[in-house]
Amino acid sequence: MATREDDGKVEIRALRAMGRQVFGFRLAMIAVATPAALLNATPGLGARLVGSAVVVTFMISYVLFRDWQRFGPLLLRHPTLLAADTLFGSFLLISAGPDTTLAYVSVCTPLLAGLLYSWRGAAVFASLQSLILLLVQATLKHHASVAESLLLPGLCVITGAMGSTLRTLMLRFGTATEALTETRARLAATEAVSAERARLAREMHDSVTKTLYGVALIADGLAESAAASPDRLDPTLIRQQAELVANAARRAAAESRDILKDLRAGTDGEASDVRSELESLTRDFTARTAMTATYEGPDTPVPLPPATTRQLLGIAAEALENAHRHARATRVDVRAETTPDRRLIVTIHDDGRGLPPDTTVEDLYHTGHFGLLGMTERAASMGARLRLTADKGTEVRVELTLT
């Protein structure tokens, strides 16, 4: 009759806790009913029998209640222990009588059987307890109406059904909880994979893709220079362009290694000064594109976690590339400032033609322009606010709260 479920399941632990509370209820009932039972007992031997039965039953209930973690699993695996407790409890009925409050302690047995052994156990122990009650009434020649005689046996049947119903509900609740937990884990894994794919797409777009695009442009120029007539062939220019191609290819390889390293990294390193990183990014952009780009920032270092610095530099690099490739700008101004309320504000402003009116992120995504979408995702990943304005050029504004 006993079931061998996994001890670690939540519903099994809950059932055992409810079983412990049944013994706690039995202890309370015995303590409350004992004075009345002793007063109604026959003086002499009768009172001693009642007292002995109360003490023994109370101590058994107390031991099971106190050490339930040890005895609960034994009771779950061996229904015969509960049967022995039931038979011993019959002495309490005989000594105290079925018309005392102590008799109501007997309803705890089928309730506990329903919780531990399901409806079969509840049926067996409810029948056993009811039979004991009827036998005690017949043995003591207890004169009562049929309704009174069937009251306690009926309560045993009802409590057994209640215990079995509670067990079924608890097990179903546990099954539903496990299914919900598994579904949540799958959704979390799917979201994590989607987030990682989106992050990898941003990194590829903002680093390797742009570098390879630059390599292609420089290679086209190199091909044109090499195809010139012998009298117009410039070896110095060809050498410079070849060096640019080599440097760009090495930079693409380095960016690929950085992405792979970031994918394998488990934790972030030490904080980095975003002020110097932005200044270096602006200087490299000017050297590579020959476009005028200025940087203005705070005098004191602004340390940020490496992940946050990486996302912020990605937004700035994308804004600079957009100004160079799409906005037809002649000048870009990069500015970083900290506010008294512990915020870092970075703006990238160009004097280009700006975005077309009513342009949305969805429009750019469907037309294959993923840069603005990547900037938005980067800002969201570090908890920053991103705002774009197109007044006399384009301004990208990032507001980040410093911790």
N, C-alpha and C positions, 0 to 999 in steps of 0.2 A: 504494500500500500504506500510505502514511503517513496518519495521521488528523490532522485539524485541530481538536482540542478547544481549549477555552478555556484559555489559559495560567494563569488565576487559580484553576482548580479545585484542590481539595485533592488529589484522587486523581492528577491529572496531575503535580503537584509531587512527590508521593510516588513515582510511577513514575520520574521523572527522577532523584530521589535514589537510587533503587535502581540505575538505570543507572550512575550515578557510582560506586556501590560495586562494580559489576562491574569497572570499570576499575581500581579500587583493588585488587581481588582479582587481576586480571591483573598488575598491577605487583608484588604480593607473590610471585606464582608465578614471574615472570621473575627476580626477585632471588634467590629460593631455588634455582632450577634452573640458573642461569647457571654457577656453578663446576663442577658435574658435567658440563654440556654442553661446556665448554671443555676439561676433562680428557679427555673421550671423543672430542673432535674430532681429525681428522688433523692432525699438525703442519704448520706452514707455512700454505699457502693455506686449508686447511680450518678451522684455528683462527681465521684472520682473517675468513673468511666468517661463522663462527658469532658472533664478537665484533661484527662490523658489524651483523648481523641483530638481535642482542640489543640493541645500543645504539639502533638506529633504532626498533625496536618498543617499547623501554622509553620513549624520548623521546615517541613518539606517544601512548602510554598516559598518560604523565605530563602532557602538555599537555591532553589531554581530561579527565583527572581534576582538574587544577588549575583550568582555565577551563571547567568543565562548564556554568556558567550561560550562557556565550556559545556554546559549540559544541553543547550538548545539544539546543536547539531546532532547529539546523541538521541534526543527525543524525536528529531525529524527522521532519523534513519531507523529507529527502533520503536514502532508503535506499541510494542509489548510493555514498554516502560510506562506509557500513559495508561495502558490497561491495568497495570499493577497499582498505579496511583488511584485509579477509579475504584478498584476493589477495596483498597485500604480506606478510601473515603467513605465507603459504605458503613464502616464501623462508626463513623461520626454520625451518620443518619440513625443507626440503631441506638446509639447511646443518647443522642440529643432528641431524636424523634423527628418524624417528617413534618410536624406542624410548627417547628421552630424556624427562625430566620436562617439558621445554619444550613437548613436543607436547600436554600437557594444557591449555596456554593456549588451544588452539583451541576448547575447549568453551565458552569465554566468549562467542564470537560468536553461536551460536544462542540462548544464554540472553538476551543483550542484545536480539536480534531479537524474541524472544517478548515481552519487556517493552515494547518500543517499537512493534512492528508487529503484534501479535496472532498468532493461530495461522497465518495465511497467511505472514507474515514469518518465523515460526519454522520452518515447513516448507521455505520456499525456502532459508534460510541453513543449516539443518541438512543439507539435501540437498547444497548447495554445499560445505560444510565436509567432509562425509563423502566426497564425490567427490574433493576435494583430498587428503584423507588416503589414500584408496585409490590415487590416482595417484602420490603420493609413494612409497608402499610399492612400487608396481610399478616406478617409475622407478629407485629405488635398489636394486631386486631384494632387498628385505628378506624374508628367509626366516623365516616365523612360521606358526604354526598358524592355521586358519580362525578359531578363537575369539579369538586374539590380534589378528588383523587386523581383526576386526569390533568390538573393544572400544571404541576411540576413536570410530568412527562411531556406535556404539550410544549412547555417552555424549552425543554431539552431539544425537541425537534426543531423549534423555531430558531434557537441559538445555533444549532448545527447548520441549518440552512443559511443563517446569516454569515457564519464563519466561512462556509464554502463559497458564498457569493462574494464576500470580501476578497477571498483568495483569487477567484477568477478575475475580478476587476483589477486587482493588483498586478496579476500576471499579464493581463491584456494591456494595462497601462505601461508596464515595463517593456513589452514588445513594441508598442507604439513609440515609446521614448527611444528605444534602440534604433528603430527605423528612422525617426526624425534626426537622431544624432548622425547616423550614417549619411542621410541626405544632406545634412548641413556640411559634413566633412567633404562630400563630393562637390558640393557647390563651392566651398572654400578652395578646394584644389583646382576647380575649373577657373575660378576668378584669379587665383594665383598664376596659373598658366597664361591666362589672357593678359594679365598685367605684365608678366615677364615678356611676353611676345610684343606687347605694345612698347615696353621700355627698350627692348632690343631693336625694334624698328626705328625708334627715335634716335638711338645711338648710331645706328647704321646710316640713317638719313643725315644726321647732323655732323658726322665725322667722315667715315670712309667714303660715302657716296659723294659728298662735296669734294673731297680730295681727289677721288678718281675722275670726277668731272673736270677738275682743274688740270689733271694729268692729260686728259684727252685734248683740252684746248691747247696746252703747251705742245703736245705731240703734233697737233695739226699745224701749229706755227713752225715747228721743226721740219715737218715734211715740206712745207712751202719753201722754207729757206734752203733746204737741201735740193729742191727741184729747180732752183734758180739757174740761170745760164752761168757758164764758167766765169764770164767777166764780171758778173754781179754776185758771185758766191762770196759770202762773208764767213770765214772760218771762226772768227771770234764770236759772232752771233750764234752760229750753230753750236759751238761749244757751250755758250751760256744757256741756250735752250735745252741742250742735252743735260746739263747740270740741273736745270730746273726740273726736268722730267725725273731724273734720278732722285733728287731731293723729295719731290712730291710722292714718288713711289715708296721711298723709305718712310715718309710720314704716314702714308696709308697703311703700311705694314705695322708701324708703331701704334697707330690708332686701333688696328685690329687686335694687336696684342693687349692693349689697354682694355678693350671690350671683353676679351676672353678672361683677362685677369679679374675684371670686375664681376664677371659671371661666377667665377670660382671663389671669390672672396667671401668669407663668412662674416667678418666684422669690419667696421670702418677703422681707419687709422687715426692719427692725431689731427686736430683741427688745423685748417690752413687759412691764410690771410687772403680773403677774397679781393681786397683792395689791390694787392700786387698782381693777383691773377688777372683781374680785369685790365689793368694797365698793360701787362704783357700781351694779352689777347688783342688789345687795340693796336699796340705797336707792331705785332706780327701781321695784322690785317693790312696796315698801311704799307709795310714792306712787300707784301705779296700782291696787292692790287694797285698800288700807287695812288689810291684814293686818300684824300685828306681825312684823317680821323684823329680826334683829340679826346683826351681822357682827363677828367677832373674828379678827384675823390677826397675823402677825409685824410687828415694828417696821421691819425692813429690807426693801428691795425684793426681789422674787423675779422676776428677768427670765426669760422663756420665749420661745421662737420664736413668731411670730404664729400659725402653724398649730396649735401645741400649745395656746396660750392660747385660740384659737377653739374647739377641741374641749372644753377644760375648762369654758369658760363655757357651752357648749352643754349639757353635762351638768348644771351647776348650774342653768341656766335651766329645763331640763326638770324637775328635782327640785322647784324652786319652784312651777312651774305645776301639777304633780301634787298638791302639798300644797294649793294653792288650789282646784283644780277637782274633785279626786277624794277627797282624804283627809279633808275636812271639818275641817281643822286651824284652830287659832286663833293659832298661833305657829310660826315657823320660825327656827332658829338655824343660821347659816352660820359655819363655822370653818375656818381655814387655818393650818397649822403646818409648819415644817421641822424635820427630825430631824438629829442629828449625823452620821448615815450618808448624808447628802445625799438625802433623800427629802422630797417635798412631799405632805402629807396634807390633803385637803379633805373635810369632812363637811357634809352638809345634813340636819338632823334636824327633823322636825315632830312635833306632838303629836296627829296625826290618828288615824284608825282603822287605818291600815296596810294592807298587802296581804292578800288572802284566803289562808288556808292552802293549801299545795301549789301555789301559782301558779308557772307556768314562763313563760319567754320565748315558747315556742311557743304556749301558750294565749293570751297577750296578742296575739300576731301574728295568730292566726286570728280573734280577735274584733275586729280592727281597731284595737287599741291599739299603736301603733308607737313610743311614747315610750321604753319600757324597752329595746326592741330597738335604737333609735338610740343610747341611752346606752351600751349594751354595745359597739356598733360603734365609737363615738367613742373609748371607752377602749382598744379593741384597736388602733385606728389610731395612737395615740400611745404605745403600749407601756405603758399603765398597767393597774393592777389595780382592778376595780370590784367592790364588795361591797354588797349590800342586806340590811338586817336590819329586822324588823318587831316590835320590842320596845318597847311604850309609844309607838307611833307608827312612823314609817318613817325609817330613816337610810340615806343614800346616802354611801358612803365610797370615795374615789378616792385611790389611792397611785401616785405618779409618781416615778421616779428622776430626779434632777437631774443634768445632765451638767456 
